[in-house]
Amino acid sequence: MYPDNSWYSHRNILANYCGVKLNIPIFGSLLHGHIAISEHKSSQIGHLGKRKFTIAPAFLWNKKQLEYSKREGNKNIYAIGAPFLYLHKLKKNLYKKNKPKGTIVFPIKSDFSNIQDNTLINLLRIVEKRFPKPYTLCLSHQDYKYKKRPIKNWKIITCGSRNDTRFLYKLYKFLNKNKNIISTYSGSVILYSLFLKKKTFILDKYIDIKKKKILLKKKKKKK
């Protein structure tokens, strides 16, 4: 019914869990990513702010979201859990004997059409100093598309576009294969990693501080 119901393979996962062979539309609105309650002060988030169309139910991830939405005067809303939980029930036995190793990094999407290589390299250098190999870099679909140069010691992958029906399946596989999970932002991947009891890190400051100091010293000398 809503186009974002099929994003990140969520509709596909629920269909598989329910034993529905046809990937048919959902009569309702499915929350396609986790957003903290504190960020729902704006009405732009229809699931937790004021809803315009209440005939179709809204499906949220947890009870806190449900309670908040009810306080906002919304009706016909339900907490069903994240699609990732249903995927875990479907696939958990597949990775029971898996021995995770190495480190995977999830950088935030670039704001431009081309990924900023200098900033990215700074991040990867810090990871190499602090975490064990093998190293995997998971880029957004757009960043992966424009990333032309290989990076030494790093395998570069992507889960695909948000319309990829296997998106979350791939992410689940990547998380299970790695021991250390690093993200530069507090997105859904952090929640998934913690749920899987991985060593999880948020690395949001990765500019080369030493180079900054050198530049500052040079500027002072010029004066």
Residue pairs with C-beta under 8 A, 6 or more apart in sequence:
1 25
1 26
1 27
1 28
1 29
1 56
2 26
2 28
2 29
2 30
4 30
4 32
5 11
5 25
5 26
5 28
5 29
5 30
5 32
6 12
6 23
6 163
6 165
7 32
7 162
7 163
7 167
8 32
8 33
8 83
8 162
8 167
8 168
9 83
9 164
9 165
9 166
9 167
9 168
9 169
10 30
10 32
10 83
10 168
11 23
11 25
11 26
11 30
12 23
12 165
12 166
13 83
13 86
13 87
13 90
13 168
13 169
14 26
14 30
14 83
14 86
15 21
15 22
15 23
15 24
16 90
17 86
17 87
17 89
17 90
23 165
26 59
27 56
27 57
28 56
28 57
28 58
28 59
29 46
29 47
29 56
29 57
29 58
29 59
30 59
30 83
31 47
31 58
31 59
31 60
31 61
31 65
33 187
33 188
34 61
34 82
34 187
34 188
34 191
35 45
37 48
37 64
37 65
37 68
39 45
40 48
40 49
40 65
40 68
42 49
43 49
43 50
46 52
46 58
47 58
47 60
47 65
47 69
47 77
48 60
48 65
48 68
48 69
48 72
48 74
49 72
50 72
50 73
50 74
51 58
51 74
54 74
54 75
54 76
55 76
56 76
57 76
57 77
57 78
58 69
58 74
58 76
58 77
58 78
59 77
59 78
59 79
59 80
60 66
60 69
60 77
60 78
60 79
60 80
61 79
61 80
61 81
61 82
62 79
62 81
62 82
63 79
65 79
66 77
66 78
66 79
69 77
70 77
82 188
82 191
83 168
84 168
84 172
84 188
84 191
84 192
84 195
85 195
87 168
87 169
87 172
88 172
88 195
88 196
91 169
91 172
95 173
95 176
98 176
98 177
100 176
100 177
100 178
100 179
100 198
101 132
101 134
101 177
101 178
101 179
102 132
102 133
102 134
102 135
102 136
102 177
102 178
102 179
102 180
103 127
103 131
103 132
103 133
103 134
103 135
103 136
103 178
103 179
103 180
103 181
103 182
104 135
104 136
104 137
104 138
104 174
104 175
104 177
104 178
104 180
104 181
104 182
105 123
105 124
105 127
105 135
105 136
105 137
105 138
105 182
105 183
105 184
106 138
106 181
106 182
106 183
106 184
106 187
106 189
107 120
107 123
107 137
107 139
107 143
107 183
107 184
108 184
108 185
108 187
109 140
109 142
109 143
110 116
110 140
110 142
110 143
113 142
113 146
114 146
115 139
115 143
115 146
115 147
117 149
119 206
119 207
120 137
121 151
122 206
122 207
122 208
123 184
123 203
123 206
124 135
124 137
124 151
124 154
125 208
126 203
126 206
127 135
127 182
127 203
128 135
128 153
131 180
131 182
132 179
132 180
133 153
134 155
135 153
135 154
135 155
136 154
136 155
136 156
136 157
136 174
136 178
137 151
137 154
137 155
137 156
137 157
138 157
138 158
138 159
138 171
138 174
139 147
139 156
139 157
139 158
140 158
141 158
141 159
141 160
141 161
141 162
141 164
143 158
144 156
144 157
144 158
147 156
150 156
157 174
159 167
159 168
159 170
159 171
159 174
160 166
160 167
160 170
161 167
164 170
171 189
171 192
172 192
175 181
175 189
175 192
175 193
175 196
175 198
176 196
178 198
179 198
179 199
180 198
180 199
180 201
181 189
181 190
181 193
181 198
181 199
181 200
181 201
182 200
182 201
182 202
182 203
183 189
183 190
183 193
183 200
183 201
183 202
183 203
184 202
184 203
184 204
184 206
185 202
185 204
186 202
190 200
190 202
193 200
194 200
